[in-house]
Amino acid sequence: MRAASPSTVRGRFGRELWYYSLIRGIIAVAFGILVLVSPMATVVVGVVWLGVFWIVDGVIAVIDGVRRRGSTGAGWEIAFGVIGMLAGLFLVIQPLQAASTLVLIAAIWAIIGGLTIALGALRGRGQPGWGWGVAVGVITLLFGLVMVFQPGLALATFVLLVGWYAIVLGLSMVVLALRIRVEGKQAAKDAARRA
C-alpha cells in the first residue's frame, strides 16, 4: 500500500482538524470578554470560571491530540490538555484554596503550556499553521513569566490581564484555525492535480 503524500496528509489535517483550534479560540475569546465585563466579580467565581475554561480547553486539546496521534506535536498537545484539565479540576474543586495561589497556578500552567505548545509547533515545522502555533506558545509563555516576575500583582490587575490574555490567545487560535483550513484546502487541490 502506498504511503500518503505530505500534500494528502496536509489536506486531510486542514479539512478535518482546523475547527478544533477555532472552537478553542472562540471559547478563549468568550472567556476573556466575560472576565473583562465583570472584573469585580468575586474571586471564587473568577477561580471557578478559570477552572471551567481550563477543563474545557484541556478536553478539546486531548481530543485534538488523540485525533492527530502519530503526527508531529500530537503528544505535546495531549500533555498540555491533561495539564490544563488537572489545573482546572483543582480550581473548581478547591476554589478557596486556589484563590490564594491563583497567580502561581496560572504562571506554572502558562509556562509549561507555552513551552509545550511552542516545542510541539517547532517540531511540526513546515506543517500548516506551525508559525501560529509557535506564536500561541510564546504568548502563553510570556504570560506565565509576567506572573512569576510580578508576584505582588494586584488580583484585580491579574484578572484583567487574564481577560486580555484569553482574548489575544483566542484570536491567535482563530487565525491559526483559518490558516490551517486554507493551507489544507490548497494541499488537497495540489494532491488532486497530481492524481
N, C-alpha and C positions, 0 to 999 in steps of 0.2 A: 504494500500500500504506500503511495507516495505521500511524503510529509507535506503539510500545508505550507505555502509560501508565506514570507513575512507580510506581504500585502493582504493575503487572505486572512491571516490572524489579526492584523490591524483593523481590517474591515469588520470582522466579527466583533472585536472588542468595542469598536466605535459604534456599531449598531446595537449591541446587546447590553453594554455596561455603562454608557455615558450617563444614564439617568440616576445612577447611584450618587455620583458627585452632585448632580443637580438637586436631588432630594436633600442631601446633607447640607448643601449651600442654602437652600430655601429655609430649612429648619434653623440654621445658624443665624440667618438674617432676621427671621421672625423672633427668635430668642433675643437677639441684640436689641431689636426695636422695643420688645416688651420691657427689657431692663431699662432702657433709656426713657421710656414713657413713665415708668413708675420707679424712679431711683430711690425714693424714700420708703419703699415697701420694707416690711420688717426683714431683718437679717435671716430669720428662719425661712421665710417664704423664698427669699433670694437663693439661699443654700439649696432648698428643695428643687427650685426651678433649674438651677445649675446641675444638680444631680440628675434630674429627669433628662435634661439635654444631653449630658454625657452618656447616660444609659442608651438613649435612642441613637445617638451618633455612633456609639460603640457597637451596637447591634448591627447597624447598617454597614459599618466598616468590616465587621466579621463576615457578614453575608457577602459583601463585595469581594473580600479576600478569598473566601471559600469558592466563590464562582470563578475566580481567576487563578485558582491553585495550579501550581506548575508554571505559572508565568512569573516574570521578574517582579519583585516587590510584594507579591501576594502574602507571603509570610509576615512581612513587616506590617502590612495592613491589618492582618488578623491580630498580631501582637498589640498594635495600637488600639484596636477595638476592644480587646479584652481589658487592657489597662483603663480605658475610658469607662467601660461598664463597671469595673470594680470600684473606681473612684466615685462614680455616680451612685452606686449602691450604698457606699459609705455615707455619702452626703444625705441621701434620702432616709436611711435607717437611723443615723445619728446626727440630725441637723444641729442640735445644740452644741454637741462636742465639735462638730465640723466647723461651726461658725468661728470658733476661736482660732482655728488653724486653717481657715479658708484660703488665705493668701499663700501659705506654704503648700497646701494641697494643689492649688491651681498652678503654682510655679513648677512643682515636680511633674504634674501631668503635662504641662506645656513643654517643658524641657525634654522629657522623654518622648512625648508625642512629636514634637518638632524634629528632633533628631531622627526618629523612626520614619516619619514621612519624607524628610529630605533625603535620607540614605536610600530608602526604597525607590524614590523617584530617580536619583542618580544612577542606581543600578539598572533602571529601565531606560537609560539614555537612548534617544532615538525613537522611542515609542510615542504614540500620540499623547500630547499634553504633559510630557515629562518635565518641561521647564516650569509649567504652572504648579506641578506637584512640588518641585523644589521651592518655589516661592511660598506656597502654603506652609511648608515645613519651616522655612526661615521666619515667616511671620509668627508662627506658633512658638518657635524657639526664642525669638526676641521678646515676646510677651512673657514667657517664663523667666527670662533673665531680668527683665524690669521688676518682676515680683521679688526675685531673690535680692537684688541690689537696692530695693526700696521697701524694706520690711515694715517701716513705720508709716507706710502709705495709709491714709485715712480710708476707712471702709467705704465711705460714700464715693470717694475718688476711685477706689478699686472697683466698685460696682459699675460706675460709668465707664471705666477702662474695659471691663469685661464686655459691656454692651457694645462699645465701638469695635473691640477686637472681634466679637462674634459677627458683626456686620461686615467688616473687612474680610474676614476669613470666609464668610458665606458668599460674598460677591466673588471672591477669588475662585471658590469651588464651582460657582455657576459658570464663570468664564471657562474654567477648566473643562467642565462637562460639555459646553457648547463647542469648545475647540476639539475635544476628543470626537464628538459627533461629526464635525466637519471633516476631520482627518480620516475617520473611519469610512465615511461615505466616499471620499476621494480614493482611499485604498481599495474599496470594493469596486469602484469604477475601473481602477487600474487593473485589478485582478480579472475583471470581466473582459476587458480589452485583450488581455494576454491569452485568455482561454480560447 
